[in-house]
Amino acid sequence: MNAFQRNESKETLFAFISAGDDPPKGDFPVQKKSPKLCGSNYPLSIAFIVVNEFCERFSYYGMKAVLTLYFLSFFHWDENLSTAVYHAFSALCYFTPVIGAIMADSWLGKYKTIIYLSIVYVIGHLIKSVGAIPSLGNQVVHVVLSMVGLFLIALGTGGIKPCVSAFGGDQFEEEHTSERSKFFSIFYLSINAGSLISTFVTPVLRGDVKCFGEDCYALAFGVPAALMVLALGE
């Protein structure tokens, strides 16, 4: 075959594909599209992502809203130690996204990273709630359980942080740029809504509800734990 015949065959193949005819299935597999939300261009999965993020932010900020008071009144730590541990926990939460990003990019992918670290997150909340039960062990047991729970929470909340928004954006097809932009607006609205509501609700649960004859920190930590379980179920 000479050069002219080769060029002609390439042009024929290009015309065949551009004409809109179905290419051979073995060479050009068709990508299956995800189901849409109510007949729109929004993937159904983004509804679960938005609800998941609302619950996750509610659980994190709800727990954090009473954390310093928990150190002061339940552990009877002084203000310096309580403040130091609080800020150490906050700093760890902002460091662990590096771990989550490495796991997602180099090992598990975004979806599995979110699932596995969400399980770690839930376990941390449950341990933290159990550690706030006054009748369970002595002061040392409470401190150990609480610190282990806080470490797991920091690993979970930070680890999924770089993955969730990117995973949500990946659900959209390339041509749906407008829907993707609106998704991010709704996504960050759910973050702020969960954070705002939790900072009001959790202190009320701690102060207005009594359990074991004192402020109910177990309930104040338990409700965020339940929300995180719901988020994982989503």
C-alpha positions as CSV (number, residue, x, y, z in Angstrom):
1,M,0.0,0.0,0.0
2,N,1.4,3.3,-1.0
3,A,1.3,6.6,0.9
4,F,-1.8,7.9,-0.9
5,Q,-3.8,4.7,-0.2
6,R,-2.8,4.9,3.5
7,N,-4.0,8.5,3.8
8,E,-7.2,7.6,2.0
9,S,-7.9,4.8,4.4
10,K,-7.3,7.1,7.4
11,E,-9.7,9.7,6.0
12,T,-12.4,7.1,5.4
13,L,-12.1,5.9,9.0
14,F,-12.3,9.5,10.3
15,A,-15.4,10.1,8.2
16,F,-17.0,6.9,9.5
17,I,-16.5,7.9,13.1
18,S,-17.4,11.6,12.6
19,A,-20.7,10.7,10.9
20,G,-22.2,9.5,14.1
21,D,-22.3,5.8,13.2
22,D,-21.7,3.4,16.1
23,P,-18.1,2.3,16.1
24,P,-17.1,-1.3,16.7
25,K,-18.0,-2.2,20.3
26,G,-14.7,-4.0,20.9
27,D,-12.6,-1.0,20.0
28,F,-14.7,1.8,21.5
29,P,-16.6,0.7,24.7
30,V,-19.5,2.9,25.6
31,Q,-19.3,4.5,29.1
32,K,-22.4,3.9,31.2
33,K,-24.0,7.1,32.5
34,S,-25.0,7.4,36.1
35,P,-28.7,7.8,37.0
36,K,-29.9,11.4,37.2
37,L,-31.8,13.3,39.9
38,C,-35.5,13.9,39.0
39,G,-34.8,14.0,35.3
40,S,-32.2,16.7,35.6
41,N,-28.5,16.7,34.7
42,Y,-27.5,16.3,38.3
43,P,-26.3,12.7,39.2
44,L,-28.3,11.0,41.8
45,S,-25.1,10.4,43.9
46,I,-24.7,14.1,44.7
47,A,-27.8,14.1,46.9
48,F,-26.1,11.6,49.1
49,I,-22.8,13.5,49.0
50,V,-24.5,16.7,50.2
51,V,-26.4,15.0,53.0
52,N,-23.2,13.2,54.0
53,E,-21.3,16.4,54.3
54,F,-24.1,18.1,56.3
55,C,-24.0,15.2,58.8
56,E,-20.2,15.1,59.0
57,R,-19.9,18.9,59.7
58,F,-22.7,18.7,62.2
59,S,-20.9,15.9,64.1
60,Y,-17.5,17.6,64.0
61,Y,-18.6,21.1,65.1
62,G,-21.2,19.8,67.5
63,M,-18.6,17.8,69.3
64,K,-16.1,20.6,69.2
65,A,-18.6,23.2,70.6
66,V,-18.5,21.5,74.0
67,L,-15.0,20.1,74.0
68,T,-13.3,22.8,76.1
69,L,-16.1,22.7,78.7
70,Y,-15.7,18.9,78.7
71,F,-12.0,19.2,79.6
72,L,-12.7,21.9,82.3
73,S,-15.8,20.4,84.0
74,F,-15.5,16.7,83.4
75,F,-11.7,16.2,83.6
76,H,-11.2,19.2,85.9
77,W,-8.2,20.3,83.9
78,D,-7.0,23.9,84.2
79,E,-7.6,26.4,81.4
80,N,-4.0,26.2,80.1
81,L,-4.1,22.4,79.6
82,S,-7.6,22.5,78.2
83,T,-6.7,25.1,75.7
84,A,-3.5,23.3,74.7
85,V,-5.3,20.0,74.1
86,Y,-8.1,21.8,72.2
87,H,-5.7,23.5,69.9
88,A,-3.6,20.4,69.4
89,F,-6.7,18.6,68.3
90,S,-7.6,21.4,65.9
91,A,-4.1,21.4,64.5
92,L,-4.1,17.7,63.9
93,C,-7.4,18.0,62.1
94,Y,-5.8,20.4,59.6
95,F,-2.7,18.2,59.2
96,T,-4.4,14.9,58.5
97,P,-5.8,16.0,55.0
98,V,-2.2,15.4,53.8
99,I,-2.6,11.8,54.8
100,G,-6.0,11.5,53.2
101,A,-4.7,13.1,49.9
102,I,-1.8,10.6,49.8
103,M,-4.1,7.7,50.4
104,A,-6.5,8.8,47.7
105,D,-4.0,9.7,45.1
106,S,-1.4,6.9,45.6
107,W,-3.3,4.0,47.1
108,L,-7.1,3.6,47.5
109,G,-8.7,6.3,45.3
110,K,-11.2,8.9,46.6
111,Y,-14.2,6.7,47.1
112,K,-12.5,4.0,49.2
113,T,-10.6,6.6,51.2
114,I,-13.8,8.3,52.1
115,I,-15.5,5.0,53.1
116,Y,-12.6,3.6,55.2
117,L,-11.7,6.9,57.0
118,S,-15.4,7.5,57.6
119,I,-15.5,4.2,59.5
120,V,-12.5,5.4,61.5
121,Y,-14.4,8.7,62.1
122,V,-17.5,6.8,63.4
123,I,-15.3,4.6,65.7
124,G,-13.7,7.7,67.1
125,H,-17.0,9.4,67.9
126,L,-18.3,6.2,69.6
127,I,-15.2,5.9,71.7
128,K,-15.4,9.6,72.6
129,S,-19.1,9.2,73.7
130,V,-18.3,6.1,75.8
131,G,-15.4,8.0,77.5
132,A,-17.9,10.6,78.6
133,I,-20.0,8.2,80.7
134,P,-19.1,9.0,84.3
135,S,-19.8,5.6,85.7
136,L,-17.4,3.9,83.3
137,G,-14.1,3.5,85.0
138,N,-11.9,6.2,86.7
139,Q,-10.4,9.4,85.5
140,V,-7.6,7.6,83.7
141,V,-10.0,5.5,81.7
142,H,-12.0,8.6,80.7
143,V,-8.9,10.5,79.6
144,V,-7.5,7.6,77.6
145,L,-10.8,6.9,75.8
146,S,-11.3,10.5,75.0
147,M,-7.8,11.0,73.6
148,V,-8.0,7.9,71.5
149,G,-11.4,9.0,70.2
150,L,-10.2,12.5,69.4
151,F,-7.2,11.1,67.5
152,L,-9.4,8.9,65.4
153,I,-11.8,11.8,64.8
154,A,-9.0,14.0,63.7
155,L,-7.8,11.3,61.3
156,G,-11.2,10.7,59.9
157,T,-12.4,14.3,59.5
158,G,-9.1,15.5,58.0
159,G,-8.6,12.4,55.9
160,I,-11.9,12.7,54.0
161,K,-11.6,16.5,53.6
162,P,-9.6,16.6,50.4
163,C,-11.7,13.8,48.8
164,V,-15.4,14.6,49.3
165,S,-15.7,17.8,47.2
166,A,-13.4,16.4,44.4
167,F,-15.4,13.1,44.4
168,G,-18.6,15.1,44.0
169,G,-17.2,17.1,41.1
170,D,-16.2,13.9,39.4
171,Q,-19.8,12.7,39.3
172,F,-20.7,15.3,36.6
173,E,-20.1,14.8,32.9
174,E,-17.8,17.3,31.1
175,E,-20.5,19.2,29.4
176,H,-22.5,19.9,32.6
177,T,-20.3,22.8,33.9
178,S,-23.3,24.9,35.1
179,E,-24.7,22.0,37.2
180,R,-21.2,21.3,38.6
181,S,-20.9,25.0,39.7
182,K,-24.3,24.9,41.4
183,F,-23.4,21.7,43.1
184,F,-20.4,23.3,44.8
185,S,-22.6,26.1,46.0
186,I,-25.1,23.7,47.5
187,F,-22.2,21.6,48.9
188,Y,-20.6,24.5,50.8
189,L,-24.1,25.6,51.9
190,S,-24.6,22.2,53.5
191,I,-21.2,22.6,55.3
192,N,-22.1,25.9,56.8
193,A,-25.6,24.8,57.7
194,G,-24.4,21.7,59.5
195,S,-21.7,23.8,61.3
196,L,-24.2,26.5,62.4
197,I,-27.0,24.3,63.6
198,S,-24.7,22.0,65.6
199,T,-23.1,24.9,67.5
200,F,-26.6,25.7,68.8
201,V,-28.0,22.2,69.3
202,T,-25.1,20.5,71.0
203,P,-24.6,22.9,73.9
204,V,-28.3,22.7,74.6
205,L,-28.1,18.9,74.8
206,R,-25.2,19.3,77.3
207,G,-26.7,21.9,79.6
208,D,-30.5,21.3,79.4
209,V,-30.4,17.5,79.6
210,K,-29.1,15.8,82.7
211,C,-27.8,12.2,82.9
212,F,-25.9,10.4,85.6
213,G,-26.8,13.4,87.8
214,E,-24.7,16.0,85.9
215,D,-24.4,17.6,82.5
216,C,-24.9,15.0,79.8
217,Y,-21.7,15.1,77.8
218,A,-22.3,11.5,76.7
219,L,-25.5,12.7,74.9
220,A,-23.8,15.8,73.5
221,F,-21.1,13.6,72.0
222,G,-23.5,10.8,71.2
223,V,-25.8,12.8,68.9
224,P,-22.9,13.9,66.6
225,A,-21.8,10.2,66.6
226,A,-25.3,9.2,65.5
227,L,-25.2,11.8,62.7
228,M,-21.8,10.5,61.6
229,V,-23.2,7.0,61.5
230,L,-26.1,8.3,59.3
231,A,-23.5,10.0,57.1
232,L,-21.6,6.8,56.6
233,G,-24.9,5.0,55.8
234,E,-25.6,7.5,53.1
